[in-house]
Amino acid sequence: MPAKSKAQQMAAGAALAAKRGEKKKSELKGASRSMEDSMTEKELEEMASTKRKGKKEHVSKK
């Protein structure tokens, strides 16, 4: 599942780093913390590798 915004893509990247042990889980905040718990490494990798070009900074919660 590709990221819908730049913010989501960056949160997935932070969660992926924590899941791989490159970053401490205690350093995660907000969405990246819940993503790390609920998503597999493969799902996070797919979301984090989404191209940023043409993505909105944030997507509204409609």
N, CA, C and O of each residue as an XYZ file, in Angstrom:
248
protein
N       0.847     -1.168      0.000
C       0.000      0.000      0.000
C       0.901      1.242      0.000
O       1.642      1.457      0.958
N       0.849      2.043     -1.036
C       1.705      3.232     -1.109
C       1.226      4.335     -0.166
O       0.044      4.412      0.168
N       2.153      5.179      0.253
C       1.826      6.301      1.131
C       0.980      7.314      0.372
O       1.150      7.499     -0.833
N       0.062      7.973      1.086
C      -0.813      8.963      0.468
C      -0.282     10.379      0.625
O      -0.757     11.293     -0.049
N       0.698     10.576      1.507
C       1.261     11.904      1.720
C       2.730     11.793      2.109
O       3.222     10.714      2.441
N       3.421     12.930      2.061
C       4.826     12.958      2.458
C       4.966     12.615      3.939
O       5.891     11.904      4.331
N       4.051     13.119      4.753
C       4.109     12.873      6.189
C       3.960     11.383      6.489
O       4.668     10.847      7.342
N       3.050     10.719      5.798
C       2.842      9.293      6.002
C       4.080      8.500      5.559
O       4.462      7.528      6.209
N       4.690      8.911      4.474
C       5.883      8.238      3.954
C       7.043      8.387      4.933
O       7.788      7.434      5.161
N       7.201      9.562      5.508
C       8.286      9.784      6.457
C       8.043      9.028      7.763
O       8.990      8.512      8.356
N       6.795      8.953      8.218
C       6.463      8.201      9.423
C       6.751      6.714      9.216
O       7.253      6.043     10.117
N       6.435      6.210      8.038
C       6.707      4.800      7.733
C       8.209      4.535      7.720
O       8.648      3.473      8.160
N       8.991      5.466      7.231
C      10.443      5.324      7.223
C      11.018      5.271      8.634
O      11.919      4.480      8.913
N      10.500      6.113      9.520
C      10.957      6.108     10.912
C      10.570      4.805     11.599
O      11.369      4.232     12.339
N       9.347      4.335     11.358
C       8.889      3.078     11.947
C       9.715      1.899     11.424
O      10.035      0.981     12.178
N      10.053      1.927     10.157
C      10.866      0.868      9.565
C      12.255      0.838     10.194
O      12.782     -0.237     10.480
N      12.846      1.997     10.408
C      14.168      2.069     11.039
C      14.122      1.479     12.451
O      15.052      0.787     12.863
N      13.050      1.749     13.187
C      12.917      1.203     14.536
C      12.717     -0.307     14.493
O      13.273     -1.034     15.316
N      11.935     -0.770     13.548
C      11.684     -2.211     13.437
C      12.968     -2.956     13.098
O      13.160     -4.088     13.542
N      13.844     -2.340     12.323
C      15.119     -2.962     11.942
C      16.195     -2.785     13.009
O      17.277     -3.361     12.893
N      15.914     -1.994     14.047
C      16.880     -1.781     15.113
C      17.859     -0.660     14.851
O      18.834     -0.509     15.587
N      17.621      0.133     13.810
C      18.505      1.246     13.466
C      18.181      2.487     14.291
O      18.972      3.429     14.341
N      17.025      2.486     14.932
C      16.558      3.614     15.716
C      15.841      3.051     16.935
O      15.222      1.991     16.851
N      15.915      3.741     18.056
C      15.254      3.267     19.271
C      13.741      3.476     19.174
O      13.279      4.505     18.682
N      12.981      2.493     19.647
C      11.523      2.606     19.625
C      11.055      3.779     20.476
O      10.019      4.378     20.188
N      11.798      4.109     21.510
C      11.418      5.212     22.397
C      11.527      6.575     21.709
O      10.967      7.558     22.194
N      12.237      6.639     20.593
C      12.377      7.891     19.845
C      11.186      8.160     18.921
O      11.035      9.271     18.413
N      10.344      7.150     18.703
C       9.202      7.306     17.804
C       8.095      8.112     18.466
O       7.906      8.053     19.681
N       7.363      8.868     17.645
C       6.244      9.667     18.134
C       5.058      9.490     17.205
O       5.233      9.210     16.019
N       3.873      9.647     17.726
C       2.652      9.680     16.933
C       2.433      8.485     16.036
O       2.487      7.339     16.482
N       2.185      8.759     14.761
C       1.819      7.725     13.791
C       2.915      6.685     13.606
O       2.622      5.503     13.424
N       4.166      7.109     13.650
C       5.249      6.150     13.436
C       5.293      5.106     14.549
O       5.670      3.959     14.309
N       4.913      5.495     15.757
C       4.894      4.546     16.880
C       3.820      3.477     16.654
O       4.074      2.291     16.859
N       2.641      3.889     16.239
C       1.576      2.910     16.014
C       1.844      2.080     14.759
O       1.483      0.904     14.714
N       2.466      2.668     13.749
C       2.817      1.926     12.536
C       3.812      0.819     12.858
O       3.691     -0.293     12.343
N       4.785      1.110     13.697
C       5.817      0.143     14.042
C       5.197     -1.080     14.718
O       5.632     -2.209     14.488
N       4.187     -0.853     15.547
C       3.517     -1.944     16.255
C       2.587     -2.751     15.357
O       2.507     -3.972     15.485
N       1.892     -2.082     14.458
C       0.804     -2.734     13.732
C       1.149     -3.244     12.333
O       0.386     -4.031     11.772
N       2.268     -2.822     11.757
C       2.596     -3.194     10.382
C       3.835     -4.084     10.327
O       4.710     -4.016     11.191
N       3.886     -4.914      9.297
C       5.052     -5.774      9.104
C       6.174     -4.957      8.463
O       5.946     -3.860      7.954
N       7.378     -5.506      8.496
C       8.521     -4.825      7.886
C       8.306     -4.633      6.388
O       8.672     -3.595      5.836
N       7.721     -5.617      5.737
C       7.472     -5.528      4.298
C       6.471     -4.411      3.983
O       6.669     -3.659      3.029
N       5.401     -4.295      4.774
C       4.411     -3.237      4.557
C       5.040     -1.867      4.767
O       4.796     -0.943      3.991
N       5.848     -1.735      5.815
C       6.516     -0.457      6.089
C       7.493     -0.101      4.973
O       7.581      1.056      4.564
N       8.222     -1.097      4.484
C       9.182     -0.858      3.410
C       8.472     -0.369      2.144
O       8.949      0.537      1.461
N       7.339     -0.978      1.849
C       6.564     -0.581      0.668
C       6.057      0.850      0.803
O       6.107      1.621     -0.155
N       5.571      1.207      1.990
C       5.043      2.548      2.207
C       6.167      3.582      2.235
O       6.007      4.684      1.709
N       7.285      3.243      2.836
C       8.407      4.182      2.947
C       9.092      4.417      1.603
O       9.692      5.471      1.394
N       9.009      3.456      0.698
C       9.687      3.600     -0.586
C       8.848      4.323     -1.633
O       9.284      4.462     -2.775
N       7.665      4.781     -1.272
C       6.800      5.528     -2.186
C       7.495      6.810     -2.634
O       8.111      7.503     -1.824
N       7.398      7.118     -3.904
C       7.970      8.359     -4.429
C       7.238      9.550     -3.821
O       6.017      9.516     -3.664
N       7.973     10.594     -3.481
C       7.367     11.784     -2.869
C       6.845     12.788     -3.892
O       5.985     13.609     -3.575
N       7.353     12.726     -5.095
C       6.980     13.723     -6.099
C       5.474     13.689     -6.336
O       4.901     12.636     -6.614
N       4.844     14.853     -6.221
C       3.415     14.972     -6.470
C       2.543     14.643     -5.272
O       1.317     14.699     -5.377
N       3.135     14.305     -4.144
C       2.356     13.988     -2.946
C       2.075     15.256     -2.165
O       2.883     16.184     -2.149
N       0.918     15.285     -1.518
C       0.596     16.400     -0.637
C       1.400     16.247      0.641
O       1.831     15.148      0.989
N       1.599     17.359      1.338
C       2.330     17.310      2.615
C       1.527     16.498      3.636
O       2.074     15.631      4.317
N       0.243     16.782      3.735
C      -0.666     16.063      4.628
C      -1.970     15.817      3.897
O      -2.329     16.579      3.000
N      -2.682     14.770      4.264
C      -3.981     14.469      3.669
C      -5.042     14.701      4.726
O      -4.880     14.275      5.869
N      -6.131     15.375      4.360
C      -7.190     15.657      5.335
C      -7.857     14.375      5.795
O      -7.828     13.369      5.086
N      -8.458     14.403      6.977
C      -9.069     13.208      7.589
C     -10.538     13.079      7.232
O     -11.353     12.830      8.120
N     -10.908     13.238      5.980
C     -12.318     13.124      5.584
C     -12.741     11.708      5.415
O     -13.897     11.444      5.084
